[in-house]
Amino acid sequence: MMEKPEELKLLDEKGYRIDGRKKYELRKIDMKIGVLKNANGSAYVEWGKNKILAAVYGPREIHPKHLQRSDRAILRVRYNMAPFSVEERKKPGPDRRSVEISKVIRGALEPALILELFPRTSIDVFIEVLQADAGTRVAGIVAASLALADAGIPMKDLVSACAAGKIEDELVLDLNKEEDNYGSADVPVAIMPIKNDITLLQMDGYLTKEEFLEAVKLAIKGAKAVYQKQREALKEKYLNIISEEE
Ligand code: ADP
């Protein structure tokens, strides 16, 4: 988060945001499932200007072998940003931020999986950010969750996610890049709606305790709307398979 230039207004007099959204409106989201031939499961998500691909491999034999667990599968997650995903070329390869995001995404997905069903194996999730515009960790979770379902990996629920934040002294849903840069807080949340469980909760910036609780509520509402879209995308995939078979 950066100091906001005096002349930049993130909300106009009528309460509209710079991309024309209202305070509690999500960016446009498109989801496609099963987009890669050589992965066990995959999904492509466009969320505002974010473009994110998720691929799942496994359950499969683990390399290196010493990571093997005799009682369950291990889940590995790699979040990676392409060098061309941001305005200034990003140096390729892992950095502190991507290592941290990989770890929190793993934590957000793991409670949904029934890893005991696949002892001695690994389930590997790759999240590739092709274009980034704030909210890539939540979009990555949404894409990864669809890819895990596409891979046929038994799950207790789909994991959904969304962020809320604060701009110009107001709480808003789903920050874009300018809002993330010049706003004062960002609260990404991931949920398993059926279980009524929160699997990721982070905060960047400054909020009062009351604002924080409001922001969490708002992000959960957003994630529930995204969850419905995930379910529709999965349904659409299976309806297509059925109609192709007819
Ligand atoms: P998230 O993408 O989950 O919101 P951050 O808050 O760390 O995670 O990042 C916010 C946004 O900042 C990213 O979505 C991306 O648009 C931008 N960003 C992150 N890392 C870089 C980088 N190395 N160079 C340029 N922009 C970046």
Boltz pocket constraint, residues with backbone or C-beta under 6 A from the ligand:
constraints:
  - pocket:
      binder: B
      contacts: [[A, 85], [A, 86], [A, 87], [A, 88], [A, 90], [A, 97], [A, 132], [A, 133], [A, 134], [A, 135], [A, 136], [A, 137], [A, 138], [A, 177], [A, 180]]
      max_distance: 6.0
